Amino acid sequence: MTDLISEPITALDRTNRRVEDYANASRSPATRRAYAHDWQDFTRWCASHAVEHLPATPATIAAYITDLAEQHRTVSTITRRMTAISQAHQLAGQTTPTRDERVRTVLKGIKRTLGTAQQGKAPATIEVVRILLQQLEHGILGTRDRALILLGFAGAFRRSELVSFDVADVTFSELGMVLKLRHSKTDQEGEGRKIAIPYGLIPTTCPVRALEVWLHDAGIATGAIFRPIDRHGNVKSQRLTAQSVALVIKRYAAAAGLQVDDFSGHSLRAGFATTAAAAGVAERNIMRQTGHTSVKTVRKYIRQGELFRDNPAGQLGL
């Protein structure tokens, strides 16, 4: 029996591997996971209906999204599934079937039938934030959660951003503090941006003072700012997870008698935009704090915040 001799790895092979690495790095890990899940759903559907998934025909895509609509999937989910299918075909060097006019017509009909309005989580406005703070635990846990809630609200941070901060990312000054956000969902190149948080007018709701107290009481001088705390009140060394932010919000919402399912880790970010809009803050200034790159996205919160501002029904003398 002759020994099998493996083919040597050429410079082109190594380059091709790096091409794949860079292609993967063009999207966030969360986006890659979502696309992988969507592609798996499509391939399973194709297998169960005995049709080819790569390349897929426009007729297959039209049937698939119709089936999703019949399962009462949201328009955003259906659209994301189509994006994943398109990406898979492009990476495989195939013509994407999602651009076919028949598929676009079916999707348009689905949108008209199901509607495109999304049922988002409730924003934690300043009124809600004050209610949550009234439910805080005593001791070090309450100290951490006060800083977590106030910083998340004042900075309009995504939950993943909020738990990503290290002590080295914060600079305190006589005006407040500046946080360096090293990476975010809309900053795929990792350029980073700085967010200023001024001192609050009320000490108990001041995010700057709350963070200073937490760092002091927890004895945190380096590393992750927000960390888990065990049942004995010991502050752990590891970083708090993004999911934990949502659990904190939900726990205090439940304690306050609010509808728990209406709130999530995103509620603080949405609450900032809604509260700022209600206070008459300019759209561009809201976006500067939130880091939104889409005017359409941030205007959802602005419209909600402006519902009662200069409302003509309030001037009818009722």
DOBADREN-879848 format. One record per residue (C-alpha): residue in one letter; residue number from 1; x, y, z. Coordinates in Angstrom, 1 decimal. Each point is the difference from the previous one (the first is absolute). Layout:
BEGIN
+---------+-----+--------+--------+--------+
! residuo ! num !      x !      y !      z !
+---------+-----+--------+--------+--------+
!       A ! NUM !      X !      Y !      Z !
...
+---------+-----+--------+--------+--------+
***
This chain:
BEGIN
+---------+-----+--------+--------+--------+
! residuo ! num !      x !      y !      z !
+---------+-----+--------+--------+--------+
!       M !   1 !    0.0 !    0.0 !    0.0 !
!       T !   2 !    1.4 !    3.4 !   -1.0 !
!       D !   3 !    0.0 !    2.8 !    2.5 !
!       L !   4 !   -2.3 !    2.8 !   -0.7 !
!       I !   5 !    1.9 !    3.3 !   -0.4 !
!       S !   6 !   -2.0 !    3.0 !    0.8 !
!       E !   7 !    0.1 !    2.9 !   -2.4 !
!       P !   8 !    2.2 !    2.9 !    1.2 !
!       I !   9 !   -1.8 !    3.1 !    1.0 !
!       T !  10 !    0.7 !    2.7 !   -2.6 !
!       A !  11 !    0.2 !    3.8 !    0.4 !
!       L !  12 !   -3.4 !    0.2 !   -1.8 !
!       D !  13 !   -1.6 !   -2.4 !    2.4 !
!       R !  14 !    1.2 !    2.1 !    3.0 !
!       T !  15 !   -1.3 !    3.1 !   -1.8 !
!       N !  16 !   -3.4 !   -1.6 !   -0.7 !
!       R !  17 !   -0.3 !   -0.9 !    3.7 !
!       R !  18 !    0.7 !    3.6 !    1.0 !
!       V !  19 !   -2.6 !    1.2 !   -2.5 !
!       E !  20 !   -2.5 !   -2.2 !    1.8 !
!       D !  21 !    1.2 !    1.4 !    3.4 !
!       Y !  22 !   -0.4 !    3.6 !   -1.2 !
!       A !  23 !   -3.4 !   -0.7 !   -1.5 !
!       N !  24 !   -1.2 !   -1.4 !    3.4 !
!       A !  25 !    1.5 !    3.0 !    1.9 !
!       S !  26 !   -2.1 !    2.3 !   -2.2 !
!       R !  27 !   -3.0 !   -0.9 !    2.2 !
!       S !  28 !   -0.5 !   -0.1 !    3.7 !
!       P !  29 !   -0.1 !   -3.4 !    1.8 !
!       A !  30 !   -3.7 !    0.6 !    0.8 !
!       T !  31 !   -0.8 !    0.6 !   -3.7 !
!       R !  32 !    1.9 !   -3.1 !   -1.1 !
!       R !  33 !   -1.9 !   -2.1 !    2.5 !
!       A !  34 !   -3.3 !    1.4 !   -1.1 !
!       Y !  35 !    0.8 !   -0.6 !   -3.7 !
!       A !  36 !    1.2 !   -3.6 !    0.8 !
!       H !  37 !   -3.3 !   -0.7 !    1.9 !
!       D !  38 !   -2.0 !    1.4 !   -2.9 !
!       W !  39 !    1.9 !   -2.0 !   -2.6 !
!       Q !  40 !   -0.4 !   -3.2 !    2.0 !
!       D !  41 !   -3.8 !    0.6 !    0.2 !
!       F !  42 !   -0.1 !    0.5 !   -3.8 !
!       T !  43 !    2.0 !   -3.1 !   -0.7 !
!       R !  44 !   -2.1 !   -2.1 !    2.3 !
!       W !  45 !   -3.2 !    1.3 !   -1.7 !
!       C !  46 !    1.5 !   -0.9 !   -3.4 !
!       A !  47 !    0.9 !   -3.5 !    1.1 !
!       S !  48 !   -3.5 !   -0.6 !    1.4 !
!       H !  49 !   -1.5 !    1.1 !   -3.4 !
!       A !  50 !    2.6 !   -1.8 !   -2.1 !
!       V !  51 !    1.3 !    3.1 !   -1.8 !
!       E !  52 !    3.5 !    1.2 !   -0.6 !
!       H !  53 !    1.2 !    2.7 !    2.4 !
!       L !  54 !    3.2 !    1.1 !   -1.8 !
!       P !  55 !   -0.6 !    1.2 !   -2.6 !
!       A !  56 !   -3.6 !    0.6 !    0.9 !
!       T !  57 !   -2.5 !    1.0 !   -2.6 !
!       P !  58 !   -2.2 !    3.2 !    0.3 !
!       A !  59 !   -3.0 !   -2.3 !    0.3 !
!       T !  60 !    1.5 !   -1.7 !    3.0 !
!       I !  61 !    0.7 !    3.3 !    1.7 !
!       A !  62 !   -3.6 !    1.2 !   -0.7 !
!       A !  63 !   -1.4 !   -3.2 !    1.5 !
!       Y !  64 !    2.3 !    0.2 !    3.0 !
!       I !  65 !   -0.9 !    3.6 !    1.0 !
!       T !  66 !   -3.7 !   -0.7 !   -0.6 !
!       D !  67 !    0.3 !   -2.9 !    2.4 !
!       L !  68 !    1.7 !    2.3 !    2.5 !
!       A !  69 !   -2.9 !    2.5 !   -0.3 !
!       E !  70 !   -2.5 !   -2.8 !    0.5 !
!       Q !  71 !    1.9 !   -0.8 !    3.3 !
!       H !  72 !   -0.6 !    3.6 !    1.1 !
!       R !  73 !    3.7 !    0.8 !   -0.1 !
!       T !  74 !    0.7 !    3.8 !    0.1 !
!       V !  75 !    0.9 !    1.9 !   -3.1 !
!       S !  76 !    3.4 !    0.8 !    1.5 !
!       T !  77 !    0.7 !   -3.7 !    0.5 !
!       I !  78 !   -1.0 !   -0.8 !   -3.6 !
!       T !  79 !    2.2 !    2.8 !   -1.3 !
!       R !  80 !    3.0 !   -1.2 !    2.0 !
!       R !  81 !   -0.5 !   -3.5 !   -1.2 !
!       M !  82 !    0.1 !    1.2 !   -3.6 !
!       T !  83 !    3.2 !    2.0 !    0.8 !
!       A !  84 !    1.6 !   -3.1 !    1.3 !
!       I !  85 !   -1.0 !   -2.0 !   -3.1 !
!       S !  86 !    1.4 !    2.7 !   -2.2 !
!       Q !  87 !    3.3 !    0.2 !    1.9 !
!       A !  88 !    0.4 !   -3.8 !   -0.2 !
!       H !  89 !   -0.5 !    0.0 !   -3.8 !
!       Q !  90 !    2.4 !    2.9 !   -0.6 !
!       L !  91 !    2.7 !   -1.6 !    2.1 !
!       A !  92 !   -0.5 !   -3.2 !   -2.0 !
!       G !  93 !    0.4 !    1.9 !   -3.3 !
!       Q !  94 !   -3.6 !   -0.5 !   -0.9 !
!       T !  95 !   -2.6 !    2.4 !   -1.2 !
!       T !  96 !   -2.3 !    0.9 !    2.9 !
!       P !  97 !   -3.6 !   -1.0 !   -0.6 !
!       T !  98 !   -1.3 !    2.6 !    2.5 !
!       R !  99 !    0.3 !    2.7 !   -2.6 !
!       D ! 100 !   -2.4 !   -1.6 !   -2.4 !
!       E ! 101 !   -3.0 !    2.2 !   -0.7 !
!       R ! 102 !   -2.5 !   -2.8 !    0.9 !
!       V ! 103 !    1.6 !   -0.3 !    3.4 !
!       R ! 104 !    0.0 !    3.8 !    0.6 !
!       T ! 105 !   -3.7 !    0.1 !   -1.0 !
!       V ! 106 !   -0.9 !   -2.8 !    2.5 !
!       L ! 107 !    2.0 !    1.8 !    2.7 !
!       K ! 108 !   -1.8 !    3.2 !   -0.7 !
!       G ! 109 !   -3.3 !   -1.8 !    0.3 !
!       I ! 110 !    1.1 !   -1.5 !    3.3 !
!       K ! 111 !    0.9 !    3.5 !    1.3 !
!       R ! 112 !   -3.4 !    1.4 !   -1.0 !
!       T ! 113 !   -1.8 !   -2.9 !    1.7 !
!       L ! 114 !    2.0 !   -0.3 !    3.2 !
!       G ! 115 !    1.1 !    3.6 !    0.4 !
!       T ! 116 !    3.5 !    1.1 !    0.8 !
!       A ! 117 !   -0.6 !    1.5 !    3.4 !
!       Q ! 118 !    2.1 !   -1.6 !    2.6 !
!       Q ! 119 !   -1.1 !   -0.6 !    3.6 !
!       G ! 120 !    2.9 !    1.3 !    1.9 !
!       K ! 121 !    0.8 !    0.0 !    3.7 !
!       A ! 122 !   -1.2 !    2.8 !    2.2 !
!       P ! 123 !    2.4 !    2.9 !    0.4 !
!       A ! 124 !    1.3 !    0.6 !    3.5 !
!       T ! 125 !   -0.6 !    3.7 !    0.0 !
!       I ! 126 !    1.2 !    2.2 !    2.9 !
!       E ! 127 !   -3.2 !   -0.6 !    1.9 !
!       V ! 128 !    0.5 !   -3.8 !   -0.3 !
!       V ! 129 !    3.7 !    0.3 !    0.9 !
!       R ! 130 !   -1.0 !    1.8 !    3.3 !
!       I ! 131 !   -2.4 !   -2.8 !    0.7 !
!       L ! 132 !    2.6 !   -2.7 !   -0.6 !
!       L ! 133 !    2.5 !    1.8 !    2.3 !
!       Q ! 134 !   -2.6 !    0.0 !    2.8 !
!       Q ! 135 !    0.1 !   -3.8 !   -0.1 !
!       L ! 136 !    3.8 !   -0.4 !    0.3 !
!       E ! 137 !    1.5 !   -2.6 !    2.3 !
!       H ! 138 !    1.9 !    1.1 !    3.0 !
!       G ! 139 !    3.8 !   -0.3 !    0.2 !
!       I ! 140 !    2.5 !   -0.6 !   -2.7 !
!       L ! 141 !   -2.5 !   -1.5 !   -2.5 !
!       G ! 142 !   -2.2 !    3.1 !    0.1 !
!       T ! 143 !    3.1 !    2.2 !   -0.4 !
!       R ! 144 !    1.0 !   -1.9 !   -3.1 !
!       D ! 145 !   -3.5 !    0.0 !   -1.5 !
!       R ! 146 !   -0.5 !    3.8 !    0.6 !
!       A ! 147 !    3.2 !    0.6 !   -2.0 !
!       L ! 148 !   -1.1 !   -2.5 !   -2.6 !
!       I ! 149 !   -3.4 !    1.5 !   -0.5 !
!       L ! 150 !    1.0 !    3.6 !    0.0 !
!       L ! 151 !    3.0 !   -0.4 !   -2.2 !
!       G ! 152 !   -2.0 !   -2.1 !   -2.5 !
!       F ! 153 !   -2.7 !    2.6 !   -0.1 !
!       A ! 154 !    2.2 !    3.2 !   -0.1 !
!       G ! 155 !    2.4 !   -1.5 !   -2.6 !
!       A ! 156 !   -2.8 !   -1.6 !   -2.1 !
!       F ! 157 !    2.2 !   -3.1 !   -0.1 !
!       R ! 158 !   -0.9 !   -3.4 !   -1.5 !
!       R ! 159 !    0.3 !   -2.7 !    2.7 !
!       S ! 160 !    3.0 !   -1.5 !   -1.7 !
!       E ! 161 !    1.7 !    3.4 !    0.0 !
!       L ! 162 !   -0.9 !    0.7 !    3.6 !
!       V ! 163 !    1.8 !   -3.2 !    1.3 !
!       S ! 164 !    3.0 !    0.5 !   -2.3 !
!       F ! 165 !    1.4 !    3.0 !    1.9 !
!       D ! 166 !    3.2 !   -0.3 !    1.9 !
!       V ! 167 !    1.2 !    2.5 !    2.6 !
!       A ! 168 !    2.6 !    1.2 !   -2.5 !
!       D ! 169 !   -2.8 !    1.0 !   -2.3 !
!       V ! 170 !   -1.3 !    2.7 !    2.5 !
!       T ! 171 !    1.5 !    3.4 !    0.6 !
!       F ! 172 !   -1.5 !    2.1 !    2.8 !
!       S ! 173 !    0.1 !    3.8 !    0.0 !
!       E ! 174 !   -1.7 !    3.0 !    1.7 !
!       L ! 175 !   -2.7 !   -0.1 !   -2.6 !
!       G ! 176 !   -0.8 !   -3.7 !    0.2 !
!       M ! 177 !    1.6 !   -2.9 !   -1.8 !
!       V ! 178 !    0.9 !   -1.1 !   -3.5 !
!       L ! 179 !   -0.2 !   -3.7 !   -1.0 !
!       K ! 180 !    2.0 !   -1.5 !   -2.9 !
!       L ! 181 !   -2.2 !   -2.5 !   -1.8 !
!       R ! 182 !    2.5 !   -2.2 !   -1.7 !
!       H ! 183 !   -2.4 !   -2.0 !   -2.2 !
!       S ! 184 !   -3.7 !    0.0 !   -0.7 !
!       K ! 185 !   -2.6 !   -1.5 !   -2.3 !
!       T ! 186 !    0.2 !    3.0 !   -2.4 !
!       D ! 187 !    3.8 !    0.3 !    0.2 !
!       Q ! 188 !    1.2 !   -3.2 !   -1.7 !
!       E ! 189 !    3.4 !    1.5 !   -0.8 !
!       G ! 190 !    0.7 !    0.5 !    3.7 !
!       E ! 191 !    0.8 !    3.7 !   -0.2 !
!       G ! 192 !   -1.7 !    0.7 !    3.3 !
!       R ! 193 !   -1.8 !    3.1 !    1.2 !
!       K ! 194 !   -0.2 !    2.1 !    3.1 !
!       I ! 195 !   -3.2 !    0.6 !    2.0 !
!       A ! 196 !   -0.2 !    2.8 !    2.5 !
!       I ! 197 !   -2.2 !   -0.4 !    3.1 !
!       P ! 198 !   -0.5 !    3.2 !    2.0 !
!       Y ! 199 !   -0.6 !    0.1 !    3.8 !
!       G ! 200 !   -3.8 !   -0.3 !    0.8 !
!       L ! 201 !   -1.9 !    2.7 !    1.8 !
!       I ! 202 !   -1.3 !   -2.5 !    2.6 !
!       P ! 203 !    2.7 !   -1.9 !    1.9 !
!       T ! 204 !   -2.1 !   -3.2 !    0.3 !
!       T ! 205 !   -0.5 !   -0.2 !   -3.8 !
!       C ! 206 !    3.4 !    1.3 !   -1.1 !
!       P ! 207 !    1.7 !   -2.7 !   -2.2 !
!       V ! 208 !    3.5 !    1.5 !    0.7 !
!       R ! 209 !   -0.3 !   -0.1 !    3.8 !
!       A ! 210 !   -1.6 !   -3.5 !   -0.2 !
!       L ! 211 !    2.9 !   -1.4 !   -2.0 !
!       E ! 212 !    2.6 !    1.6 !    2.3 !
!       V ! 213 !   -1.7 !   -1.5 !    3.1 !
!       W ! 214 !   -0.3 !   -3.5 !   -1.7 !
!       L ! 215 !    3.7 !    0.0 !   -1.0 !
!       H ! 216 !    1.0 !    1.1 !    3.5 !
!       D ! 217 !   -2.2 !   -2.3 !    2.0 !
!       A ! 218 !    0.8 !   -3.0 !   -2.2 !
!       G ! 219 !    3.7 !    0.7 !    0.1 !
!       I ! 220 !    0.3 !   -0.1 !   -3.8 !
!       A ! 221 !    3.1 !    1.9 !   -1.3 !
!       T ! 222 !    0.7 !   -1.9 !   -3.2 !
!       G ! 223 !   -1.8 !   -2.3 !   -2.4 !
!       A ! 224 !   -3.8 !   -0.4 !   -0.6 !
!       I ! 225 !   -2.2 !    2.6 !    1.6 !
!       F ! 226 !   -3.2 !   -2.1 !    0.4 !
!       R ! 227 !    0.5 !   -3.4 !    1.6 !
!       P ! 228 !   -2.2 !   -2.8 !    1.5 !
!       I ! 229 !   -0.6 !   -0.1 !    3.8 !
!       D ! 230 !   -0.5 !   -3.2 !    1.8 !
!       R ! 231 !   -2.6 !   -0.6 !    2.7 !
!       H ! 232 !    2.5 !    0.8 !    2.7 !
!       G ! 233 !    0.6 !    3.5 !   -1.5 !
!       N ! 234 !    3.4 !   -0.9 !   -1.5 !
!       V ! 235 !    0.8 !    1.9 !   -3.2 !
!       K ! 236 !    1.4 !   -2.4 !   -2.6 !
!       S ! 237 !    2.9 !    0.6 !   -2.3 !
!       Q ! 238 !   -1.8 !   -0.9 !   -3.3 !
!       R ! 239 !   -2.1 !    2.3 !   -2.1 !
!       L ! 240 !   -3.7 !    0.3 !    0.3 !
!       T ! 241 !   -1.8 !   -1.5 !   -3.1 !
!       A ! 242 !   -2.3 !    2.0 !   -2.3 !
!       Q ! 243 !   -2.9 !   -2.3 !    0.9 !
!       S ! 244 !    0.5 !    1.0 !    3.7 !
!       V ! 245 !   -0.9 !    3.6 !   -0.9 !
!       A ! 246 !   -3.5 !   -1.2 !   -1.2 !
!       L ! 247 !   -0.4 !   -2.1 !    3.2 !
!       V ! 248 !    0.8 !    3.0 !    2.2 !
!       I ! 249 !   -2.6 !    2.2 !   -1.7 !
!       K ! 250 !   -2.6 !   -2.8 !    0.1 !
!       R ! 251 !    0.6 !   -0.7 !    3.7 !
!       Y ! 252 !   -0.6 !    3.6 !    1.0 !
!       A ! 253 !   -2.9 !    0.4 !   -2.4 !
!       A ! 254 !   -1.6 !   -3.1 !    1.7 !
!       A ! 255 !    0.6 !    1.5 !    3.5 !
!       A ! 256 !   -1.7 !    3.2 !   -1.1 !
!       G ! 257 !   -3.0 !   -1.8 !   -1.3 !
!       L ! 258 !    0.7 !    0.9 !   -3.6 !
!       Q ! 259 !   -0.7 !   -2.4 !   -2.9 !
!       V ! 260 !    3.3 !   -1.9 !   -0.1 !
!       D ! 261 !   -0.3 !   -1.3 !   -3.6 !
!       D ! 262 !   -0.2 !    3.6 !   -1.2 !
!       F ! 263 !    3.6 !    0.7 !    1.1 !
!       S ! 264 !    3.4 !   -1.1 !   -1.1 !
!       G ! 265 !    3.6 !    1.1 !    0.0 !
!       H ! 266 !   -0.8 !    2.2 !   -3.0 !
!       S ! 267 !   -2.6 !    1.9 !    2.0 !
!       L ! 268 !    2.6 !    2.4 !    1.5 !
!       R ! 269 !    1.3 !    1.0 !   -3.4 !
!       A ! 270 !   -3.5 !    0.5 !   -1.4 !
!       G ! 271 !   -1.0 !    1.9 !    3.2 !
!       F ! 272 !    2.8 !    2.4 !   -0.5 !
!       A ! 273 !   -1.1 !    0.9 !   -3.6 !
!       T ! 274 !   -3.6 !    0.2 !    1.0 !
!       T ! 275 !    0.6 !    2.2 !    3.0 !
!       A ! 276 !    2.4 !    2.3 !   -1.9 !
!       A ! 277 !   -2.5 !    0.4 !   -2.8 !
!       A ! 278 !   -2.7 !    0.9 !    2.4 !
!       A ! 279 !    2.3 !    2.6 !    1.5 !
!       G ! 280 !    0.5 !    1.6 !   -3.4 !
!       V ! 281 !    3.6 !   -1.2 !   -0.6 !
!       A ! 282 !    1.0 !    0.4 !   -3.7 !
!       E ! 283 !    0.0 !   -3.2 !   -2.0 !
!       R ! 284 !    3.7 !    0.3 !   -0.9 !
!       N ! 285 !    1.0 !    0.4 !    3.7 !
!       I ! 286 !   -2.0 !   -3.1 !    0.9 !
!       M ! 287 !    1.8 !   -2.0 !   -2.8 !
!       R ! 288 !    3.3 !    1.3 !    1.2 !
!       Q ! 289 !   -0.5 !   -1.6 !    3.4 !
!       T ! 290 !   -1.7 !   -3.2 !   -1.2 !
!       G ! 291 !    2.4 !   -0.5 !   -2.8 !
!       H ! 292 !   -2.8 !   -0.8 !   -2.4 !
!       T ! 293 !    1.0 !    0.3 !   -3.7 !
!       S ! 294 !   -3.6 !   -0.5 !   -1.3 !
!       V ! 295 !   -2.3 !    3.0 !    0.4 !
!       K ! 296 !   -2.9 !   -2.3 !   -0.7 !
!       T ! 297 !    0.8 !   -2.2 !    3.0 !
!       V ! 298 !    0.4 !    2.8 !    2.6 !
!       R ! 299 !   -3.1 !    1.8 !   -1.3 !
!       K ! 300 !   -2.1 !   -2.9 !    1.4 !
!       Y ! 301 !    0.9 !    1.1 !    3.5 !
!       I ! 302 !   -0.3 !    3.7 !   -0.9 !
!       R ! 303 !   -3.5 !   -0.4 !   -1.2 !
!       Q ! 304 !   -1.0 !   -1.7 !    3.1 !
!       G ! 305 !    1.6 !    2.6 !    2.2 !
!       E ! 306 !   -1.7 !    2.8 !   -1.9 !
!       L ! 307 !   -3.5 !   -1.5 !    0.3 !
!       F ! 308 !   -1.0 !    2.3 !    2.9 !
!       R ! 309 !    2.2 !    3.0 !   -0.8 !
!       D ! 310 !   -2.0 !    2.8 !   -1.5 !
!       N ! 311 !   -2.9 !   -2.4 !   -0.4 !
!       P ! 312 !   -3.0 !    2.0 !   -1.3 !
!       A ! 313 !   -2.5 !   -2.2 !    2.0 !
!       G ! 314 !    1.6 !    1.5 !    3.2 !
!       Q ! 315 !   -1.0 !    3.5 !   -1.1 !
!       L ! 316 !   -3.7 !   -0.7 !   -0.4 !
!       G ! 317 !   -1.0 !    0.9 !    3.5 !
!       L ! 318 !   -1.3 !   -3.4 !    0.8 !
+---------+-----+--------+--------+--------+
***
